[in-house]
């Protein structure tokens, strides 16, 4: 496993390995803090680290994964760490000692103290007082998941004598899953496509209220990892966008929104969890290792986690994969150093379900809680503390972090107050109060929905739609006389029903439209799967599959909403949702084809366009001169096979809108809402344009047993890759059309003379890092004029050219609503962090001397305003 402290199992120690992390293109450098203490003991560690062998990989397209099924089952132990792996390749590495030292060690795990971050001082003080009164067994019970008799994804048992009620942790980042009487919110990718921070905050607050009403203490979201490095990544739809700055902005709003109503957010998956293929050890292979250099780690993959920590996230979930060949949940560098020391994280780290790979090592490396259960902790951890393998101070810190997060969100008190250090801040329901373990049996109905959420549900669904083609004024419709409807994604699935048979049910994990969950369930069972479909052919999709799916109490399908509108307008409707070559009446005012691109946890997408759907589009367009195409897409979807057809007049990426899908689509089609969404990713002309970023890395050659994924592209993913390679995309990052037009003018650049522009930040470490990273260095403003005849919103985007960095990087946006013929001014602040690069040598964010380019416009390639300033 190449863990940086390979102490395994049941309270005994083994050898430790000390080597710096592998250098990337920019090299690496010794760390401060815990690393510097090691240098003092081992002078050899001050020398330049050796570069490890990087090998490109390919083979084996099936969905091995989905340890989320372990929320209901046990522990998969198909690993190769003992050196007894079998392989047909005699040159294959068979023992993970080969990798020792590739992930830098960092010990001990930093303690949480009231003096570090003022905003947590009260919570930490209360937690310390409570933990001081606990026995070792009680402290350990806080760290180890246990059955609860509820429908929670995971639970921590109560310590009744101290007034601690326990904890309920439940999925997920797009709304509460696998229970009744909840809403289905737009998925992360849909939020990203909205480019609307206000809506993101409203979604988070209302979603958090549903978690709270059901007695869920920890919402297992938001997702910022994967960020979307791999275009075919199976879980990209759960995150907001492939851009780290934009992802971080939405993570910040989501964390603060959910936690504002007293529910702890579990920001995940930390870190480098960029593919589903081989993400867990199974079938004689270890989990894939994401090999990431220091600069790339900070500027891309850590960036949105930093925003989540800055927002106050009470929990971080560590991931299944290895990072530089050390498992994520026992990686002391990522957890102890990056998260707890460098970012000043004040909450607790929980394992992904079944992601713990060791006992002592994971505790020392900074993991604080294991889910859903563990034979490596529990009584075994008690033994490890008593024999000194795990210091008492480490266990105390684990317990304090968990209890402090509970206090910080003011979850005290559905039952009773016992000791004087406990104060009732506000009532919080009993853990799992509204989460019945079996929905088919009589149970207490707890309706978590709120009438006040309806507007946010609909607005959020509307604004994540992205109009990418609209020729000849095809949209909006104006009381059409006759419409013809086609496509498998128009209606609701034939089944929407809880499956009481156990295991991974189609309803619980978002698979009703995808062969009633066949492939999702197969992936979660770690079965090899061939010829995975790219679509969900049995009905519309409102989310992807897996633990991030939603299970709303109702769904408005496109067909439902179009049928209702046809009744209002007296429109004749014809439809065929099953034929590959349906009859097309050329007298139709318009033909609407509703299709999808499905994606799920457990396996990566087999492609980003499919022949059946594209063939259906071309067939209809041959006979219908006003063909409108709608894709509910859980990720990038190519359109080259039909986009230039003259009869394809409009194309909408409808993404994953949640329960208000049909209402939102009809609102846009008929002009009740003006589309304002923009792409949170790049749509290429061809698959080859994505280069090595298209598909997941696969086991091969000497790494057949230990798959490697080398992030050698560095920071150049998505639009940065296209800009660097001078590749013209079909639709660029940030692109989206409206029913009106906008002009940009009057660019202004104002430097903040009162803000320090010294090379490195010097402020104290607070949540997210040095406090002065967020000081404003410059303010950029521009005027936007609505030159059309329709009121609408425009997502104005700010890109910055930092010396020695990618040509342009997103560093700000705003989305004013502007009435027809009117203007608005956007003002966007640039912080020290926005303008800095990660300096590997100093291990600090560096604000360089030189010229900084400024661009403002409607997308990453439509930037009419350009300027610069010097530092």
C-alpha positions in Angstrom: 0.0 0.0 0.0 3.0 2.3 0.2 1.5 4.0 3.2 3.9 6.5 4.7 3.6 4.8 8.1 2.9 1.2 7.3 1.7 0.1 10.7 -1.1 -2.3 10.1 -3.8 -4.0 12.0 -4.3 -4.9 15.6 -2.3 -2.7 17.9 1.2 -3.6 16.9 3.8 -1.5 15.0 5.9 -2.3 12.0 8.6 -0.4 10.1 8.0 3.1 8.9 9.3 4.5 5.6 10.6 8.0 5.1 10.9 9.5 1.7 9.7 12.7 0.1 6.8 12.7 -2.3 7.6 12.1 -5.9 8.5 15.3 -7.7 6.4 16.5 -10.6 7.3 18.8 -13.4 8.1 21.5 -11.0 9.8 19.3 -8.4 9.1 19.3 -4.7 10.6 20.5 -1.5 10.8 19.6 2.1 7.8 20.5 4.2 7.5 22.7 7.2 6.2 21.6 10.6 6.2 17.8 11.0 8.5 17.4 8.0 11.1 19.7 9.3 11.4 17.7 12.5 12.1 14.6 10.5 14.8 16.4 8.6 16.5 17.2 11.9 16.6 13.5 12.7 17.4 12.3 9.2 19.7 14.8 7.3 19.5 12.7 4.2 15.9 13.9 3.8 17.2 17.4 3.0 18.5 16.1 -0.3 16.6 16.4 -3.6 14.2 13.4 -3.8 14.5 10.8 -6.5 11.9 10.8 -9.2 9.8 7.7 -9.4 9.1 5.8 -12.5 5.9 7.0 -14.3 4.2 4.6 -16.7 1.2 5.2 -18.9 -1.6 2.6 -18.5 -4.4 1.1 -20.5 -6.8 -2.0 -20.6 -10.0 -3.5 -18.9 -13.1 -1.3 -19.2 -15.4 -2.5 -16.5 -16.9 -1.0 -13.4 -15.1 -2.7 -10.5 -16.1 -0.5 -7.7 -18.9 0.8 -5.6 -17.8 0.0 -2.1 -20.8 2.1 -1.2 -22.6 -1.2 -1.1 -20.6 -1.7 2.0 -22.9 0.7 3.8 -25.1 -2.4 4.1 -22.5 -5.1 4.0 -19.1 -5.9 5.2 -15.6 -5.3 4.2 -13.9 -6.2 0.9 -10.5 -7.5 1.5 -9.3 -8.3 -2.0 -5.9 -6.6 -1.6 -2.4 -7.6 -2.4 -0.5 -6.0 0.4 1.0 -9.1 1.8 3.2 -9.9 -1.2 1.2 -13.0 -2.2 -0.5 -11.5 -5.3 -0.8 -13.7 -8.4 -0.4 -12.4 -11.9 0.3 -13.9 -15.3 2.9 -11.2 -15.9 6.2 -12.3 -14.4 7.5 -8.7 -14.4 4.5 -7.4 -12.5 5.2 -5.8 -9.1 3.7 -8.1 -6.5 4.6 -6.3 -3.3 3.8 -2.8 -2.4 7.1 -2.3 -0.6 8.3 -1.2 -4.1 6.4 2.0 -3.6 7.4 2.9 -0.1 8.5 6.5 0.3 6.5 7.9 -2.6 4.1 9.6 -0.3 5.8 11.9 2.2 5.4 11.1 5.9 3.9 13.7 8.2 3.5 13.0 11.9 2.1 13.5 14.5 -1.5 14.4 13.5 -2.1 18.1 14.5 -4.3 18.5 17.6 -7.4 20.6 17.6 -7.1 23.5 20.1 -9.3 26.4 21.0 -6.4 28.8 20.4 -6.0 28.0 16.7 -9.2 29.3 15.1 -11.3 31.8 17.1 -14.6 30.8 15.4 -14.2 27.3 16.8 -13.0 28.2 20.3 -16.3 27.8 22.1 -17.1 24.4 20.4 -13.6 23.1 21.1 -13.7 24.1 24.8 -17.0 22.3 25.3 -15.7 19.3 23.4 -12.6 19.1 25.5 -14.6 19.2 28.7 -16.9 16.4 27.5 -14.1 14.2 26.2 -12.2 14.6 29.5 -15.1 12.7 31.2 -15.1 9.8 28.7 -13.6 6.4 29.1 -11.3 5.0 26.4 -14.1 2.8 25.2 -16.5 5.8 24.9 -13.9 7.8 23.0 -13.4 4.9 20.6 -17.2 4.5 20.2 -17.2 8.0 18.7 -14.7 7.0 16.0 -16.2 3.7 14.9 -19.5 3.3 13.0 -22.1 0.9 14.4 -25.6 -0.3 13.5 -28.4 2.0 14.7 -31.7 0.5 13.6 -32.3 3.5 11.3 -32.0 4.1 7.6 -29.0 6.4 8.1 -26.0 5.6 5.8 -23.9 5.4 8.9 -24.2 6.0 12.6 -22.2 6.7 15.7 -23.8 5.3 18.9 -24.9 7.6 21.8 -23.0 8.2 25.0 -26.2 8.7 27.0 -24.6 9.4 30.4 -22.9 12.5 29.0 -25.8 13.7 26.9 -24.3 12.8 23.6 -27.1 11.4 21.4 -24.9 9.9 18.7 -24.7 10.9 15.0 -26.6 10.0 11.8 -24.6 10.4 8.6 -26.5 10.1 5.3 -26.1 10.6 1.6 -25.6 12.9 -0.2 -24.6 16.2 -1.8 -27.6 16.5 -4.1 -30.3 15.9 -1.4 -31.2 13.2 1.1 -31.3 9.8 -0.6 -33.1 6.5 0.0 -35.9 7.8 2.2 -39.4 9.1 1.7 -40.9 12.6 1.7 -37.8 14.4 0.5 -37.1 16.6 -2.5 -34.9 15.8 -5.5 -32.5 18.8 -5.9 -30.5 19.6 -9.1 -27.2 17.7 -9.1 -23.8 19.3 -8.7 -23.1 19.6 -12.5 -26.5 21.4 -12.8 -25.5 23.9 -10.1 -22.2 24.4 -11.9 -24.0 25.1 -15.2 -26.2 27.7 -13.5 -23.3 30.0 -12.7 -25.4 31.4 -9.9 -24.0 31.6 -6.4 -27.3 32.9 -5.0 -29.2 29.9 -6.2 -26.4 27.6 -4.9 -26.8 29.1 -1.4 -30.6 28.8 -1.6 -30.3 25.1 -2.7 -27.9 24.4 0.2 -30.1 26.0 2.9 -33.2 24.3 1.8 -31.5 21.0 1.3 -29.9 21.3 4.7 -33.3 21.8 6.3 -34.5 18.5 4.9 -31.5 16.7 6.3 -32.1 18.4 9.7 -35.8 17.6 9.7 -35.0 13.9 9.2 -32.5 13.9 12.0 -29.4 13.7 9.9 -26.4 15.3 11.6 -23.9 14.9 8.7 -24.8 15.4 5.1 -22.4 13.5 2.9 -21.6 16.2 0.5 -20.7 18.4 -1.3 -18.5 16.7 -3.9 -15.4 18.6 -5.2 -13.4 15.4 -5.9 -13.6 14.2 -8.6 -13.1 17.6 -10.1 -13.5 16.0 -13.5 -10.0 15.4 -14.8 -11.2 12.3 -16.6 -13.8 13.3 -19.2 -15.5 9.9 -18.9 -15.3 9.8 -15.1 -18.4 8.1 -13.6 -18.9 10.6 -10.8 -18.1 13.9 -12.5 -21.8 14.8 -12.4 -21.8 14.9 -8.6 -19.3 17.8 -8.6 -19.9 21.3 -9.8 -17.4 21.8 -12.6 -13.9 20.9 -13.9 -12.6 24.3 -13.0 -11.1 24.5 -9.5 -11.9 28.1 -8.9 -15.6 27.7 -9.9 -15.8 24.4 -8.0 -14.4 26.1 -4.9 -16.9 29.0 -5.2 -19.9 26.7 -5.2 -18.4 24.5 -2.5 -18.1 27.6 -0.3 -21.8 28.5 -0.8 -22.9 24.9 -0.3 -21.0 24.4 2.9 -22.1 27.7 4.4 -25.7 27.2 3.3 -26.1 23.7 4.7 -24.2 24.4 7.9 -26.2 27.6 8.5 -29.1 25.3 9.5 -27.0 23.2 11.8 -26.1 20.2 9.6 -22.4 19.3 9.2 -21.1 19.0 5.6 -18.9 16.2 4.6 -16.8 17.6 1.7 -15.5 14.8 -0.4 -13.6 12.8 -1.7 -10.2 13.7 -0.4 -8.2 13.6 -2.7 -7.4 12.7 -6.3 -10.4 10.5 -6.6 -10.7 11.1 -10.4 -11.8 7.8 -11.8 -14.1 4.9 -10.8 -12.1 2.2 -12.6 -10.0 0.4 -10.0 -10.8 3.0 -7.3 -11.0 0.2 -4.7 -8.9 -2.9 -4.3 -10.7 -5.9 -5.9 -10.2 -8.9 -8.1 -6.5 -9.2 -7.1 -5.7 -5.6 -7.8 -5.0 -2.7 -5.5 -6.8 0.6 -5.9 -5.5 3.0 -8.5 -2.8 5.5 -7.4 -3.3 9.1 -8.3 0.3 10.4 -8.7 0.1 14.2 -8.3 3.0 16.6 -8.0 2.9 19.3 -5.4 2.1 22.3 -7.6 -0.7 20.5 -9.4 -2.1 19.3 -6.1 -2.4 22.8 -4.7 -3.5 24.7 -7.8 -6.1 22.2 -9.0 -7.2 19.3 -6.7 -6.7 20.9 -3.3 -8.1 24.3 -4.3 -11.8 23.6 -3.9 -11.2 21.7 -0.6 -9.4 24.8 0.6 -12.6 26.9 -0.1 -14.7 24.3 1.7 -12.4 24.5 4.7 -12.4 28.3 4.5 -16.2 28.1 4.6 -16.0 26.1 7.8 -16.8 22.5 6.7 -17.1 20.4 9.8 -16.1 17.2 8.0 -13.9 15.9 5.2 -14.3 12.4 3.7 -11.1 10.6 2.7 -11.2 8.6 -0.5 -10.8 5.0 -1.7 -7.9 5.6 -4.1 -4.2 5.8 -3.3 -2.4 9.1 -3.6 1.2 8.8 -4.6 0.8 5.1 -3.7 -0.5 5.6 -0.2 -4.1 4.9 0.5 -6.2 8.1 0.9 -7.5 7.3 4.4 -4.0 6.5 5.8 -2.1 9.1 3.9 -0.4 11.2 6.5 0.8 13.8 4.0 -2.6 14.6 2.7 -4.5 14.4 6.0 -2.0 15.5 8.6 -0.1 18.0 6.6 -2.2 19.4 3.7 -5.5 19.3 5.5 -5.0 19.8 9.2 -1.7 21.7 9.2 -1.5 23.7 6.0 -5.3 24.4 5.7 -5.9 24.6 9.4 -8.9 22.2 9.1 -10.8 22.1 12.4 -13.3 19.3 11.9 -12.9 15.5 11.6 -12.0 13.2 8.8 -14.3 10.3 8.1 -13.5 7.4 5.8 -15.5 6.7 2.7 -17.6 3.6 3.3 -15.2 0.7 3.5 -12.2 2.8 2.6 -10.1 2.0 5.7 -7.1 -0.2 4.8 -5.3 -0.4 8.1 -5.9 0.1 11.9 -3.0 1.9 13.6 -1.7 3.5 10.4 -5.0 5.2 9.6 -5.4 6.6 13.1 -1.8 8.0 13.1 -2.3 9.4 9.6 -5.1 11.6 10.6 -8.4 9.7 10.0 -10.8 10.4 12.9 -13.8 8.2 12.1 -14.4 5.0 10.2 -17.6 4.1 8.4 -19.8 2.1 8.3 -18.0 -0.2 10.8 -14.6 -1.7 11.3 -12.9 -4.7 12.9 -9.6 -2.7 12.7 -10.9 -0.1 15.1 -13.5 -0.6 17.8 -12.1 -2.9 20.5 -8.9 -3.2 18.4 -8.3 0.5 18.7 -8.9 0.3 22.4 -6.2 -2.3 22.6 -3.9 -0.2 20.4 -4.3 2.9 22.7 -3.7 0.8 25.9 -0.5 -0.8 24.5 0.8 2.6 23.2 0.6 1.9 19.5 -1.8 4.8 19.2 -1.0 7.6 21.7 -3.8 8.6 24.1 -3.4 12.2 22.9 -4.3 11.1 19.3 -7.4 9.3 20.4 -8.4 12.4 22.5 -8.0 14.6 19.4 -10.1 12.3 17.3 -12.9 12.5 19.9 -12.6 16.2 20.4 -12.8 16.9 16.6 -16.0 14.9 16.3 -17.7 16.4 19.4 -16.5 19.9 18.5 -18.1 19.7 15.1 -21.3 18.6 16.8 -21.1 21.6 19.1 -20.0 24.0 16.3 -23.3 23.3 14.4 -25.3 23.7 17.6 -26.8 20.2 17.4 -27.0 19.9 21.1 -30.0 18.7 22.8 -33.0 16.7 21.5 -33.0 14.7 24.8 -31.4 16.0 27.9 -28.6 18.1 29.4 -26.4 16.3 31.9 -23.3 18.2 32.8 -22.7 21.9 33.4 -20.4 22.2 30.4 -23.4 21.3 28.1 -25.5 24.2 27.0 -28.7 23.9 25.0 -28.0 25.9 21.8 -31.0 24.8 19.8 -33.1 21.7 19.4 -31.9 19.1 16.9 -34.0 15.9 16.2 -32.9 12.5 17.5 -30.3 11.0 15.1 -32.2 9.2 12.3 -35.5 10.5 13.6 -37.1 10.5 10.1 -35.0 7.7 8.5 -36.8 4.4 8.8 -34.7 1.3 8.1 -37.4 -0.3 5.9 -39.8 1.9 4.0 -42.1 -1.1 3.2 -43.0 -1.5 6.9 -45.2 0.8 8.9 -43.2 3.7 10.1 -43.4 7.3 11.4 -43.9 9.7 8.4 -41.6 12.6 8.6 -42.2 14.9 5.7 -39.0 17.0 5.3 -40.3 19.0 2.4 -41.2 22.7 2.8 -43.4 24.8 0.6 -40.9 27.6 0.7 -38.4 25.4 -1.2 -40.5 25.1 -4.4 -39.2 28.3 -5.9 -35.6 27.3 -5.3 -36.2 23.8 -6.7 -37.7 25.3 -9.9 -35.3 28.2 -10.4 -32.3 25.9 -9.8 -33.6 23.4 -12.4 -34.2 26.2 -14.9 -30.8 27.9 -14.7 -28.7 24.7 -15.2 -30.1 24.3 -18.7 -27.6 25.4 -21.3 -28.8 26.4 -24.8 -26.0 25.8 -27.2 -27.8 26.2 -30.6 -30.8 28.2 -31.6 -31.1 28.8 -35.3 -33.9 30.6 -37.2 -35.6 31.7 -33.9 -36.6 28.1 -33.3 -37.0 28.8 -29.6 -39.0 29.9 -27.7 -42.2 28.3 -28.9 -45.3 30.5 -29.4 -48.4 28.3 -29.1 -47.4 25.7 -31.7 -50.3 24.0 -33.5 -48.7 20.5 -33.5 -45.6 19.0 -31.8 -44.1 15.6 -32.3 -42.1 14.1 -29.4 -39.4 11.4 -29.5 -36.8 9.8 -27.4 -36.4 7.5 -24.4 -35.8 10.3 -21.9 -39.1 12.1 -22.3 -41.2 10.2 -19.8 -40.8 8.9 -16.2 -39.5 5.4 -15.8 -42.1 2.7 -15.6 -41.0 1.8 -12.1 -40.4 4.3 -9.2 -40.7 2.1 -6.1 -38.7 1.1 -3.1 -37.1 -2.3 -3.5 -37.3 -4.2 -0.2 -35.2 -7.1 -1.4 -32.0 -5.7 0.1 -28.7 -4.9 -1.6 -28.5 -2.0 -4.1 -32.0 -1.2 -5.2 -32.7 0.7 -8.4 -34.8 3.3 -6.7 -32.3 3.9 -3.8 -29.3 4.4 -6.1 -30.8 6.2 -9.1 -31.0 3.3 -11.5 -34.7 3.1 -12.3 -34.3 4.4 -15.8 -31.1 2.5 -16.4 -32.3 -1.1 -16.9 -33.8 -0.9 -13.4 -30.4 -0.6 -11.8 -28.8 -3.5 -13.5 -25.4 -1.9 -14.2 -25.3 0.2 -11.0 -26.0 -2.9 -8.9 -23.4 -4.9 -10.8 -20.8 -2.3 -10.3 -21.5 -2.0 -6.6 -21.1 -5.8 -6.3 -17.7 -5.5 -7.9 -18.7 -7.6 -10.9 -16.9 -7.4 -14.2 -19.1 -5.7 -16.7 -18.9 -5.7 -20.5 -20.6 -3.5 -23.0 -21.9 -1.0 -20.5 -24.6 1.3 -22.1 -24.1 5.1 -22.4 -27.7 5.9 -21.8 -30.5 5.1 -19.4 -33.1 3.9 -21.9 -36.1 3.3 -19.6 -37.0 6.9 -18.9 -35.8 10.4 -18.0 -33.0 10.9 -15.5 -33.0 13.7 -12.9 -29.7 12.6 -11.3 -26.9 10.1 -12.0 -26.6 6.8 -10.3 -24.9 5.7 -7.0 -24.7 7.3 -3.6 -25.3 10.8 -5.0 -28.6 9.9 -6.5 -31.9 11.5 -5.4 -35.2 9.9 -4.5 -37.8 12.6 -4.6 -41.4 12.2 -3.6 -42.4 13.2 -7.1 -40.9 13.9 -10.6 -42.1 16.3 -13.3 -41.0 14.6 -16.5 -40.7 16.5 -19.8 -43.6 14.6 -21.2 -45.8 15.4 -18.2 -45.1 19.1 -18.5 -45.4 19.2 -22.3 -48.7 17.4 -22.1 -50.0 19.9 -19.6 -48.9 22.8 -21.7 -50.4 21.3 -24.8 -53.8 21.2 -23.0 -53.5 24.9 -22.1 -52.6 26.0 -25.6 -54.7 23.6 -27.6 -51.6 22.0 -29.2 -51.9 18.6 -30.8 -49.3 16.2 -29.5 -47.9 13.1 -31.2 -45.2 10.9 -29.7 -43.1 7.8 -30.2 -40.7 7.1 -27.4 -39.6 3.6 -28.4 -38.8 3.4 -32.2 -35.3 3.9 -33.5 -36.8 5.1 -36.8 -40.2 6.6 -35.9 -42.7 8.0 -38.3 -42.2 11.8 -38.5 -45.0 14.1 -39.6 -43.4 16.9 -41.6 -46.3 19.1 -40.8 -45.2 19.4 -37.2 -44.4 22.9 -36.0 -41.5 21.3 -34.2 -40.1 17.9 -33.3 -38.6 17.5 -29.8 -36.1 14.7 -29.2 -35.4 14.0 -25.5 -32.3 11.8 -24.9 -29.8 11.3 -22.1 -26.2 10.5 -21.3 -26.2 8.4 -18.1 -23.4 8.1 -15.6 -23.0 6.4 -12.2 -20.8 5.8 -9.3 -19.1 2.4 -9.6 -18.0 2.6 -13.3 -16.7 5.1 -15.7 -18.7 6.1 -18.8 -17.9 3.9 -21.8 -18.1 6.9 -24.2 -19.3 10.4 -24.7 -21.6 9.9 -27.6 -23.7 6.9 -28.7 -24.8 5.8 -32.2 -28.4 5.0 -31.3 -29.2 8.5 -30.0 -27.3 10.3 -32.8 -29.0 8.1 -35.4 -32.5 8.9 -34.0 -31.7 12.6 -34.2 -30.6 12.4 -37.8 -33.6 10.3 -38.8 -36.1 12.8 -37.3 -34.2 15.7 -38.7 -34.5 14.3 -42.3 -38.3 14.9 -42.2 -38.7 17.7 -39.6 -37.2 21.1 -40.5 -37.5 22.3 -36.9 -35.9 19.6 -34.7 -35.1 20.5 -31.1 -32.7 18.2 -29.3 -32.6 18.0 -25.5 -30.0 16.0 -23.6 -30.2 15.2 -19.9 -26.5 14.6 -19.6 -24.5 13.5 -16.6 -21.3 14.8 -18.1 -19.7 16.0 -21.4 -21.7 14.9 -24.5 -20.3 15.3 -28.0 -22.6 16.5 -30.8 -20.6 16.4 -34.0 -22.8 13.8 -35.7 -25.8 16.1 -35.9 -25.0 19.6 -34.7 -24.5 21.1 -38.2 -27.6 19.5 -39.7 -29.7 22.4 -41.0 -32.9 20.9 -39.6 -31.5 20.6 -36.1 -32.4 24.1 -35.1 -31.9 24.0 -31.3 -29.9 22.0 -28.8 -30.1 22.1 -25.1 -27.9 20.5 -22.5 -30.5 19.9 -19.7 -28.0 18.2 -17.4 -29.6 16.8 -14.2 -32.3 19.2 -13.0 -33.8 17.2 -10.2 -37.5 16.8 -9.6 -38.7 19.9 -11.5 -37.1 18.7 -14.7 -40.2 18.9 -16.9 -41.5 22.1 -15.5 -38.1 23.7 -16.0 -37.7 22.5 -19.6 -41.2 23.7 -20.6 -40.5 27.1 -19.0 -37.5 27.5 -21.3 -39.0 26.0 -24.4 -42.0 28.4 -24.2 -40.0 31.5 -23.2 -41.3 31.8 -19.7 -37.7 31.6 -18.6 -34.8 33.0 -20.6 -32.0 30.4 -20.6 -28.9 31.7 -18.8 -26.9 28.6 -18.0 -23.4 28.2 -19.3 -21.2 25.1 -19.7 -19.0 24.2 -16.7 -16.8 22.1 -18.9 -15.6 22.0 -22.5 -17.4 20.2 -25.4 -14.8 19.1 -27.9 -15.3 18.4 -31.6 -13.7 14.9 -31.2 -12.7 12.5 -28.5 -9.1 12.8 -29.5 -9.1 16.5 -28.6 -9.1 15.5 -24.9 -5.9 13.5 -25.4 -5.0 11.4 -22.3 -7.7 13.1 -20.3 -10.5 11.3 -22.0 -10.5 7.9 -20.3 -9.4 6.4 -17.0 -6.0 4.9 -16.6 -6.0 1.1 -16.5 -3.7 -1.7 -15.1 -0.8 -2.6 -17.5 2.6 -4.2 -17.6 4.6 -4.1 -14.4 1.7 -2.2 -12.8 -0.9 -4.8 -13.6 -1.6 -5.4 -9.9 -0.9 -1.8 -8.7 -2.6 0.5 -11.2 -1.0 3.9 -11.7 -2.6 7.2 -12.9 0.0 9.8 -13.5 -1.2 13.4 -13.6 1.6 14.4 -15.9 -0.6 17.1 -17.6 -0.2 19.1 -14.4 -2.7 22.0 -14.2 -3.6 21.7 -17.9 -7.1 20.1 -17.8 -10.2 21.0 -19.7 -10.1 24.6 -21.2 -6.5 25.1 -20.0 -5.6 22.0 -22.0 -7.5 23.3 -25.1 -5.9 26.8 -24.8 -2.4 25.4 -24.3 -2.7 23.1 -27.3 -4.5 25.7 -29.4 -7.4 23.3 -30.0 -10.7 24.8 -31.1 -13.6 23.2 -29.2 -17.1 22.8 -30.5 -18.4 24.7 -27.4 -16.0 26.3 -25.0 -16.0 26.3 -21.2 -18.4 29.0 -20.1 -20.5 29.1 -23.3 -24.2 29.4 -23.4 -26.9 31.2 -25.4 -29.8 33.4 -24.4 -33.0 34.7 -26.0 -31.4 38.1 -25.8 -27.9 39.6 -26.5 -25.4 41.4 -24.3 -22.6 43.9 -25.0 -19.6 44.4 -22.7 -17.9 47.7 -22.2 -16.0 50.1 -19.8 -13.4 47.8 -18.3 -11.9 49.2 -15.1 -9.0 47.9 -13.1 -8.5 49.3 -9.6 -5.5 48.1 -7.5 -6.0 48.1 -3.7 -3.1 50.2 -2.5 -3.8 49.3 1.2 -3.3 45.6 0.6 0.1 44.0 0.9 1.7 42.7 -2.2 4.7 41.1 -0.6 5.7 37.9 -2.2 4.3 35.6 0.4 1.4 35.7 2.8 2.2 36.4 6.4 -1.1 36.1 8.2 -1.9 33.5 10.9 -3.3 30.2 9.7 -7.0 30.2 9.9 -9.6 27.9 8.3 -8.3 27.5 4.8 -4.7 28.8 5.3 -3.0 32.1 6.0 -5.7 34.8 6.7 -4.3 37.3 4.2 -4.7 34.9 1.2 -8.2 36.3 1.0 -7.2 40.0 1.1 -8.3 41.9 -2.0 -5.5 43.0 -4.3 -7.5 44.4 -7.2 -11.1 45.0 -8.2 -12.2 44.6 -11.8 -15.4 46.1 -13.1 -17.3 46.2 -16.4 -20.6 47.3 -17.8 -23.0 44.9 -19.4 -25.8 46.1 -21.7 -28.8 44.0 -22.7 -29.1 44.9 -26.4 -32.1 42.6 -27.1 -35.8 42.7 -26.5 -36.0 40.1 -23.7 -35.1 40.4 -20.0 -32.4 38.0 -19.0 -29.4 37.1 -16.8 -25.8 37.1 -18.0 -23.0 35.2 -16.4 -20.1 37.6 -16.9 -16.7 35.9 -16.5 -13.3 37.2 -15.4 -10.1 35.4 -16.5 -6.6 36.3 -15.4 -3.3 35.6 -17.0 -0.8 34.9 -14.2 2.9 35.0 -15.1 4.2 31.6 -15.8 0.8 30.0 -15.5 -1.9 28.9 -18.1 -2.8 31.6 -20.6 -6.1 32.3 -18.8 -7.7 31.0 -15.7 -11.2 31.8 -14.4 -10.9 34.0 -11.3 -14.4 35.5 -10.9 -17.9 35.8 -12.2 -21.2 37.5 -11.5 -24.7 37.0 -12.9 -26.8 40.1 -12.9 -30.4 40.0 -14.2 -30.8 42.9 -16.8 -34.0 44.1 -18.3 -34.2 44.6 -22.0 -32.3 47.8 -23.2 -30.9 48.3 -19.6 -27.3 48.0 -18.3 -25.6 46.7 -15.1 -22.2 46.9 -13.7 -20.3 43.9 -12.4 -17.6 44.3 -9.8 -15.3 41.4 -9.2 -12.6 41.2 -6.5 -9.3 39.5 -7.0 -7.7 38.2 -3.8 -4.0 37.4 -3.2 -4.8 33.7 -3.6 -6.5 34.4 -7.0 -3.3 35.9 -8.3 -0.8 33.5 -6.7 1.0 30.4 -7.8 2.1 27.6 -5.5 5.9 27.9 -4.9 7.2 24.4 -4.3 10.5 25.6 -2.9 9.1 27.8 -0.2 5.9 25.8 0.3 3.9 29.0 0.1 1.6 30.9 -2.3 3.7 33.2 -4.3 2.5 36.6 -5.5 4.9 37.3 -8.4 6.2 40.5 -9.8 5.1 41.2 -13.4 2.2 41.8 -15.6 -1.2 40.3 -15.0 -3.6 40.0 -18.0 -7.3 40.6 -17.5 -10.1 39.5 -19.7 -13.9 39.9 -19.2 -16.6 38.4 -21.3 -19.3 35.8 -21.9 -17.1 32.6 -22.1 -13.5 31.4 -21.9 -13.1 32.3 -25.6 -15.5 35.2 -26.0 -13.7 37.9 -24.1 -14.2 41.4 -25.7 -12.7 43.3 -22.8 -9.0 43.1 -22.2 -6.5 44.9 -20.0 -3.6 44.3 -17.6 -2.0 45.6 -14.4 1.5 45.3 -12.9 2.6 44.1 -9.5 
